[in-house]
Amino acid sequence: MTLIAEDLLLLLLDDESGALNGTAYPQTVLGGALLIELATTGAAEVEEKQGVWRSAKVHVTGHPPEDAALRAAYDVVAEKPRSAQELVDRLGKGARDTLAARLVERGLLERRESKVLGLFPRTRWPAADSRHEEEVRRRLAATLVQGVEPDQRTGALVALLSAIDRAHKVVDHQGLPAREVRKRAKAVAEGAWAAKAVRDAISASIAAIAAATAATSVAVTSS
């Protein structure tokens, strides 16, 4: 079974070119996906916020996961309590290449090496077998277009995609306006379809992604 972060990466990669689409900060959003997955397995949780000025901390709560990528994320969380905003960047560091390599091993992606201007090495990850990704898109469309109640994995994906304004880009609208798909994605992100620990992790991850977006916007404006 793929991780939420792996499904998210498949959706963000262009099937033909293998380049990332739609986010300038994949490290943050993939780190958020890993944090949410830890919460869904009961391996980590976001504590109750203690006051206005103190950020809620994340800590481990269960046994280390067997999956290697989740175990590495678990070990980072276990180092010391950190805010979700600080943690998702740490969890996402190197996640794109690690997760893409796993998807290559499963036959879902192809690793393609090239050089830009004949000098600078570049790695792209085009699709090798799109059947799993197509199934993920069908589940997303069932929620965003047909109104089916999402399971935790699908709901988490919708929330993450909504946070980077990509939910309307990954499904067939079937005649719905893009704004309506966006609206539904936001409603799902704020919904009560998941256990509290998972909802808390999703909220914390989305807040961290929003902070990263704001910081990027400020940097661009300043420059």
C-alpha positions in Angstrom: 0.0 0.0 0.0 1.3 3.4 -0.9 1.7 6.2 1.6 -0.4 9.4 1.5 2.8 11.3 0.7 3.5 8.9 -2.2 0.0 9.3 -3.6 0.4 13.1 -3.3 3.7 13.0 -5.1 2.2 11.0 -8.0 -0.5 13.6 -8.3 2.0 16.5 -8.3 4.3 15.0 -10.9 3.6 15.5 -14.6 3.1 12.0 -16.0 5.0 12.8 -19.2 7.8 15.2 -18.2 8.2 13.9 -14.6 8.5 17.5 -13.4 6.7 18.8 -10.3 3.5 20.8 -11.0 1.8 23.3 -8.8 4.0 23.8 -5.8 7.2 25.7 -5.1 7.6 24.1 -1.7 7.2 20.3 -2.1 9.3 19.7 1.0 6.7 21.3 3.2 3.6 19.6 1.7 5.2 16.2 1.6 6.4 16.7 5.2 2.8 17.5 6.1 1.6 14.3 4.4 4.1 12.2 6.4 3.0 13.9 9.6 -0.7 13.1 8.8 0.2 9.5 8.0 1.9 9.1 11.4 -1.3 10.5 13.0 -3.5 8.0 11.1 -1.4 5.1 12.3 -1.4 6.4 15.9 2.3 6.9 16.0 2.3 10.7 16.6 -0.1 13.4 17.6 -0.4 17.1 17.9 -0.9 18.2 21.5 -3.6 20.6 22.6 -2.5 24.2 22.2 -1.5 25.8 25.5 -2.3 29.5 25.2 -2.2 32.0 22.3 1.5 32.5 22.1 2.7 28.9 22.4 2.7 26.7 19.3 1.2 23.2 19.7 3.9 20.6 19.8 4.0 17.2 18.1 5.2 14.1 19.9 5.3 10.4 19.3 2.6 8.3 20.9 2.8 4.7 19.7 5.3 2.1 18.4 7.7 2.9 15.6 6.1 2.1 12.2 7.5 -0.7 10.1 7.5 1.3 6.9 11.0 2.7 6.4 9.9 6.2 5.3 7.5 6.5 8.2 10.0 5.1 10.6 12.5 7.8 9.5 9.7 10.4 10.1 8.8 8.9 13.4 12.5 9.1 14.5 12.6 12.9 13.7 9.4 13.5 15.7 10.9 11.5 18.6 14.0 13.6 18.8 12.2 16.3 20.8 8.8 18.2 20.8 8.6 20.6 17.9 5.9 22.7 16.4 4.2 21.3 13.3 5.5 24.3 11.3 9.1 23.4 12.2 8.5 19.7 11.9 7.0 19.4 8.5 10.0 21.0 6.8 12.3 18.5 8.6 10.1 15.6 7.7 9.9 16.8 4.1 13.7 17.2 3.7 14.7 14.8 0.9 11.3 13.3 0.9 10.6 13.9 -2.8 13.7 11.9 -3.9 13.2 9.2 -1.3 9.5 8.6 -2.1 10.1 8.8 -5.9 12.8 6.2 -5.6 10.3 3.9 -3.8 7.7 4.5 -6.5 10.3 3.5 -9.1 10.9 0.3 -7.3 7.2 -0.4 -7.4 7.1 0.2 -11.1 4.9 3.3 -10.9 7.6 5.9 -11.9 10.6 5.9 -14.1 13.8 7.7 -13.1 15.2 9.8 -16.0 18.5 11.6 -15.7 19.5 14.5 -18.0 21.6 17.7 -17.9 20.5 21.3 -18.2 22.6 23.2 -20.8 24.7 20.1 -20.9 26.2 20.9 -17.5 23.8 20.7 -14.6 22.4 17.3 -13.7 18.6 17.0 -13.4 16.4 14.1 -12.3 12.8 13.7 -13.5 10.2 11.1 -12.6 7.7 10.4 -15.4 5.0 7.8 -15.0 5.8 4.2 -15.8 2.4 2.7 -14.8 -0.5 5.2 -14.2 -3.1 2.7 -13.0 -2.7 3.3 -9.3 -2.7 7.1 -9.8 -5.8 6.9 -11.9 -7.5 5.0 -9.0 -6.5 7.7 -6.6 -7.9 10.3 -8.9 -11.2 8.4 -9.1 -11.5 8.4 -5.4 -10.8 12.1 -5.3 -13.4 12.7 -7.9 -16.0 10.7 -6.0 -15.5 13.1 -3.1 -15.0 16.4 -4.9 -17.4 15.9 -7.8 -20.0 13.3 -6.7 -20.1 14.2 -3.0 -19.1 10.9 -1.5 -17.9 11.0 2.1 -14.1 10.5 2.1 -12.2 8.0 4.1 -9.2 9.3 6.1 -6.6 8.9 3.3 -8.8 10.5 0.6 -9.8 13.3 3.0 -6.2 14.0 3.9 -5.2 14.1 0.2 -8.0 16.6 -0.5 -7.0 18.8 2.4 -3.3 18.8 1.3 -4.2 19.5 -2.3 -6.6 22.3 -1.2 -3.9 23.9 0.8 -1.8 24.3 -2.3 -4.8 25.1 -4.6 -4.4 21.9 -6.7 -7.5 19.9 -5.8 -9.4 21.3 -8.8 -6.4 20.4 -11.1 -6.3 16.6 -10.4 -9.9 15.5 -11.1 -12.3 15.5 -14.0 -14.9 18.2 -13.0 -17.7 16.4 -15.0 -19.2 19.8 -15.8 -18.7 21.5 -12.4 -17.0 24.9 -12.4 -13.5 24.9 -11.0 -14.6 27.3 -8.2 -17.2 24.7 -7.0 -14.6 22.0 -6.9 -12.3 24.3 -4.9 -15.2 25.1 -2.6 -15.9 21.4 -2.0 -12.2 20.7 -1.4 -12.1 23.4 1.3 -15.2 22.1 2.9 -13.7 18.6 3.0 -10.5 20.0 4.5 -12.6 21.5 7.3 -14.9 18.5 7.8 -15.3 16.0 10.6 -14.7 12.8 8.6 -11.5 11.8 10.5 -10.6 11.0 14.1 -9.6 14.0 16.2 -5.9 13.1 16.2 -5.9 13.0 12.4 -7.9 16.3 12.1 -5.4 18.0 14.4 -2.5 16.8 12.3 -4.2 17.9 9.1 -5.0 21.4 10.6 -1.4 21.8 11.8 0.1 20.7 8.5 -2.2 23.0 6.5 -1.2 25.9 8.8 2.5 25.1 8.2 1.9 25.0 4.4 0.1 28.3 4.6 3.0 29.8 6.5 5.4 28.6 3.9 3.3 30.0 1.2 3.1 33.4 2.9 6.9 33.4 3.5 7.5 32.6 -0.2 5.1 35.4 -1.3 6.9 37.9 1.0 10.3 36.9 -0.3 9.2 37.3 -3.9 7.6 40.7 -3.2 10.7 41.9 -1.3 13.0 40.9 -4.1 
